[in-house]
Amino acid sequence: MITFIHTADWQIGKPFASIADPAKRARVQQERIEAIRRIGDVVRQRRAGFVVVAGDLFDSPTPTNATVASALGAIASLEVPVYCIPGNHDHGGPDSLWEQPFFKREHSRLAANFHLLLDPLPVVVAVPGSDSPNVLLLPCPLRRRHEADDPTAWIRSLDFTTFGEMPRIVIAHGSTTVFAPGSTVAAGSLGGGSVGPGTSSQGDDEEPAATGVNTIALDRLPFDQLDYLALGDWHGFLAAGPKAFYSGAPEIDRFPKPGQQPGHVAVVTVARAAEPRVEPVATGCFRWLVHAAAIDHDGPRQLDDWLTEATRPTTPGGPGFDACLARLEVTGSVSLAERAELDRLVESWTARLLRLDLDDQTVLAPSADEIRDLAERPSDPIIARVASELVAMLDQAASPTDASLPDPEVIRHAIHLLHAIVSADAEPTEPPPAVEPPTGTAIDSPVPPAHQEVAP
């Protein structure tokens, strides 16, 4: 039996353009390199003989030189052979990244353990110290970003009698017929009950998914001649059959969709003509949180409480809110005071989190007391008049008879701004700080000016 690590979709160099703060963006990018080092920990703990990367090691076919060097340096730290195919993000072919002089030079100098499989040909790999001295790799590299043909089709015509009793591992990148829209392939026909939603390729919140390309026809593969299918493209750990698995990305890079288990690698033990043992092992650091909150009588405080609890460190001394990204949907009605409190809360959590996406669907509903405070201000007749007119317009907009009236939400926003101005004016100003007297000078004694002569 042979134990190895199956991983994919590292997407080193992903820009994470939706993270506005450059320091936070750089940290999220760097964590993809740190995830490789955490894979090394799994390699040593599980005594894995090698690592398989099922495509998309880089996020694009044109990574920077610094990105290439960092990735190769991290791969070298794994200290076992690493076998990788190009995926749709870092596809092969003439003049690809893998053919560039800089990559070739750094590859030879930094990562002799990195083996790039650019051709769909059987590769026999020696695994010292294992029960099976050799293993057969069947790589299915993508030569273009979008392949119309099944990248595993060449395997169907192989004469497997020439390979003896070596375990046989397919490495492929793409969606499967199990996930394709309108597919008639049942999960049970492949022996697997854990399948994901029906999409042809899993995209993320920053990149729309492609459809109808890079599709792997699992039902047409000779499963009796194969022992494991190491798949890439789906960013969460997922079983597509008894021998076919997506490892998912080792570091989470998007808000997860239902049914996904991102931030893992697969520890796989295989033997010829036996069902593989596959275990997901967590390697991710960041937490991508999704939450919907309906603000009620507790106001924004309930949202603050949820964020505080959800971002607590999961281990003693571990990272907290500074390793979290959140997508929030907020609904309900808020008073003027609650609106101001919610704005302050969002400001705080935007600063704390690596990223905060807010879908704010709250409706501003000033309380009777708040409206009276604005409309009844003898000392501020202009504020009172404007507030009264805005409230009257809001009442008319509730049952519109005048098409010239602004949108009710615009009126509510104007009331909110007016309340903010009044609240800011009402805040007490801090007294100026006390000036400390010079050392050695009595507090009650005036200090003479520098030009004044003092009699002896």
N, C-alpha and C positions, 0 to 999 in steps of 0.2 A: 504493500500500500504506500501511496505517496501523499504527503500533505503539502499544499501550496496555498498562496494567497491570491485570490481573484479580486481585482479592483478595476475601476474605470472612471472616466469623466473627471479627471483631476482638473482640467481646464485652467491650467496655470496661466496667469496673465489676464484673467477675466477683469474687465475694467470696473465693474460695479459702479457705473455712472450715476445710478440713482442715489448713491450716498454722497451728499453735498460736501461734507467736511473732508478736506483732503487728507488729514491725518487719520481719520477713521477709515476712509477708503483705502489708504495704504495698509492699514492694519488688517483689514479683511482680505486684501490681496496677499499679504505675507502669510496669512494663516493657511493658505493653500499649500505653501511650501512646508510649513510646520506639520501639516497633516501627513506628508510623506514620511517625516521622521517618526510620527506616531505609528505609521504602518511598520516601520522598522522594529518598534517595540513588540508588535504582534508577531512579526517574523521570528524574533528571538524567543518570545514566550511559547509559541506553538511549534518551534523547531521546523519551520517551513523550509522546504528545499529551494523554492523559487517563487517569483511573483509574476503574475500575468496582468497586464494592463489592456483592457478591451476597448481601446480607442479613446480619443479626446484627451491625450496627455496635456496638450496645450489648448487654449481657448480659440486661437486663430492660427492660420497658416503663416502669419508674419509676426511672431512674438519678437520683442526687443532682445538684443544681445544679452542684456542683464538678466532678463527672464529665462533665457535658455541656460545661461551659466548657473543660475540659482537652482533650476530644476535638476540639472545634471549633477550638481554637487549634492543635492538631497538624495538623489537616486543612488549615488555612490555609497552613501551612509547606510543603505539597506544591507549591504555586504553579502547579498545573494544574487544570482542571476535574475534579471528583469526582462521579460519578453513582452513587447508592445506592438500593437498594430495601429496604423493611422485610423482616425475616426472621421466624422463629417466636419468637425471643426479644424482638424489638423491633417486633412486628407493628403495622400501621397500623390504620386504622378510626377511627370517631368517638371523640373524647376520648383519642386515643393520645398518646404522648410527643410526636410530631411536631406535634400541634395545640396543645401547651401554650404559654402566653404567654412563659414564660422561654426555652424552646427557640427560639421564633420570634425573640425579641428578640436573643438571643446569636448566632443564626444570621446575622441581617442585619448585626450589628456585627463579628463575628469571622471569618466564613468565607463570603465572597461567592462563592467558587469551589465551594461545596458545593451540589449539586443533588439534591433528594430526589424520587424517582419513585414517587408514591403511587397512580398509576392505570395500569391495563393498556392503555396507548395508545402508538402509535408516536411516537417522539421523534427528530427530525432534529437532529444535532449537527454544528456546523461545526468542522473541525479545521485551523486555519491551518498552512501550511507542509508539509502532507502531499500525497502524490500524489493522494489522493481528498479533495476539499474538504469532503465531508460523509459522515457515517456514520449508519446507522439503528439506534437502540436500541429493543429490544422488551422492556420491563420486565414482570415477572410478580410484583408485590409480594404479600406475604401480608397479608391484612386481619385475619386472626385467627391465634392461635397454632397451632391445628390446623384445617387446611382439608381437608375431605373430597374436594373436587374438584381435579382437575389444574390447577395455577395457570397452565400454559402453553396450556390448551385454546383460549383466544381467538385464538391465533396461527394455528390451523388454518384459520380462515375468512377470513384476510386476502387481499386482492387485491394480490399483489406486483408487478403490472405498473405500479402507480402510483409505485413507489419507484426506478425506473431502475436504474442500476449502482452504487448506494451499497452498501458492505459492510453486512451485516445481522448484528447481535449481539443474541442473546437473553440476558437477565439473569434468573435464577430461583434459588429457594432451596427445597431439599427433597431427598428421596431420589429415586432413579430406579427404573424397572422393571427395570433391569439388576441392582439390588441387592435387589429385593423378594423376600421368602421365597416359594418355589414358582414364581418367574418362569419362563416358557418362552422369554423373549427371550435369545438367545445373544449373547455379546459380539461374535462375528464378524459378526452381522447388522448391526451398527453400524460395523463396520470396526475395532473396538478390541479388543485382547487383554489390556489391562491393566485389570482390574476388581477390586473389593474383595470382601470377604466378603458373604454374603447377609443383609443386614439392611435394614430399611426406613428406618432413621434412625440415624445414628451418635451414640451418647451418649458420656459420659465417665465417669470413675470416681466423680464426684460427682453425676451426674444420670442416672437411667435413661432409656433411649431410648424415644421414643414409637413406635408401630407403626401402619401403615395410614393415615397422614395425610401431607399435603404431598408426595404422590407424583407425580413427573413421568413421563409416558408418552413416553419418547424415541422409541419405535418408531412413534408416531402423528404426529410432527412432520414437516413438509415439508423434509427436510434439503437437498434440491436448491435450495431458496430461501433457505437460511440459511448463514451463513459461520462463526459461532462461537456456542457456548452457554457462557456464563459461569455456573457453578453454585456454590452455597454450601450449607453444612450439613455436609458431610464435612470433618473437620478436618485431613486430609492431602492433599497434591497427588495427583491421581488422574485417569487418563483413563477416561471412560465411553464413548468413541467417537472417531472421527477429528476431530470438530468439537466434542465435548462434554467439558469438563474441570472438575474441582473444583480450585480453587487451594489449598485448605486454609487454616488459620489462619496469619497471618504470625508470630505468636509462639506457641510450643507451650504448651498449657494443660492437658495431661493425659498420662498414661503412654500412649505410642503402642501401637496394636494392630498385628498382623502385616499387612504390605502397605501401611502408611501411610508418607507422607513429609511429616511436619508441619514447620512453621516456614519456609514458602516463600510467595512470590507467583509468579504466572505472567506472564511477559513474552510478549505475543501480537502477532503481525504478521498482519494479515488483508487480503485483497483480494476483490473480488466473484468468486464462482464458483471460488475456489481453496482448496485445503486450507490451514488456518492453520498458521503456525509457532508452536509453544508451547514455552517453556523455563522450567522452575522455577528460581527464584533464591532462595537462602537469605536470610532476614531474621531468623530467630530467634536469641535470645541464650542462653536457658536450655537445659540438657540434662536430660531426664527419663530416668533410667536404670532398667532392669529387669534383675534378675540372680537366678539360682537357684544356691545353693552347698551342696554336701554336705561337711560338715566331716569331715576324715579325720585322718591322723596329724599333719598340720601344725596342726591345731586352728584357732582363730579367725584365726590369722595370715594364712591364705590369703584370707580375706574382707577383711581390712585391706589386703592387697596389691592386691586387685582394685579396691577403692574408691579407693585412692591413685592407681592407674594410670588408672582410668576418669574421674577428676575433674581430671586434669592440664589446664592451659590448652592449648587447641588452637592458639593463636597466641602468639608472644612477647608477654608483657605482658598477655595476655588474661585473662578471669576463669577461676578454677579451681573449687575445691569450693564456693565461696560462690555459684556460679551453677548449682548442680546440685540435682536432686531425685531420690531413689532409692526404688525398691520392691524389697525383698530377700526372698527365700524361703530360709530356712536349715534344713537337715536334717542328720541324723547324730547320733552319740553324743558327749557331752562329759563329761569328768571334772569334779570339783568345781573344780579349779584352772582348767580351761578355761572352765567356766561363769562364773567370776569375771572371767576375761580377756575373754570375750565381752560381759559386762555393761559392762565399762569401755570396750570398743571401741564399743558402741552409744551409750554416753553421749557419747563424743568426737564421733562422726560425726553424732549428733543435733544437737550444738552447731554443727558445721561446715556441714552441708548446709541448704539452704532447707527441705527436708522429707525425713524418713526414715520410710517405711512398712516395718515388719518383720513378716514372717510367720515366727515362730520355731517350728519344728517339731522342734527338737532334743530328744533324750532324755537325761536326766541319768543317767550311769553312773559312779558313784564307783569309782576304782581300788582295788585291794586295799590298797595302801599308805595311801590316804586313809581307808579304812574302819578300818584298824588304828590309825592315828593318832588317830582320834576315839574308838574303842572302848577303847583301852588308854592311859588317861590317869590314872595314879595320883594326880597332884596335883589332878585334877578328876573326882572320882568321880561327880558328878551328870551331867556332860557325857558321861562314858564310859557310864553306865547308859542315858541317853536315846539315845545313838548306837547302842548294842547292840540296844535294843528296836526302834528304827526299822529297822535292818538286818534284824532277824528278821521284822518285819512285811513288809518289801519282799520277802524270800524267800518268805513265805507267799502274798503277793499274786500272785507269778509263777504259781503253780498254786493258785488260790483254792479253799478248802474252807469258808471262813468268810465268809458274805455281809456280815458286819458290818465287815470290814476296809475302811479307806479306799481310795480310788483310788490305784494305784501312783504316779501323777504327783504326787499330794498328798504322799505319803511322800517321794518324791525331793525335792520342794520343801522339806520340813521338814529333810531332811539338808543341803540346800544352805544353808538359813538357819543351821543349827547350825555348819556349816563356816565361814560368814561371820563368826559371832560369835567363834569360836575364832581365826580368822585376824586379826580386828581386835584381839583381846586380845594376840596374839603380835607385832604390829607394834611396833617400837621407837619410843618417843616421842622427839621432838627436844628437845635441851637448850634451856633458855631462852636467848634471845639475850643476849650480853654487853652490859653497860651501859657506855657510854663515859664516862670521867671528865670532869669539867668542864675546859675549856681552861685551861691554865696550872697545873693541879694535878698533883703527882707521883703516879704510880700507887700507890706504896707508902705514901704519906702519907695518913692519915685526914683527911677534911674535917670540921672542927669544926661542930657544930650552930649554927644561926643565932643562938641565944640565949646561946651559951657565950662568956664573955669570955676572950680570949687575952692572956696577959701579954706586955708589950713585951720 
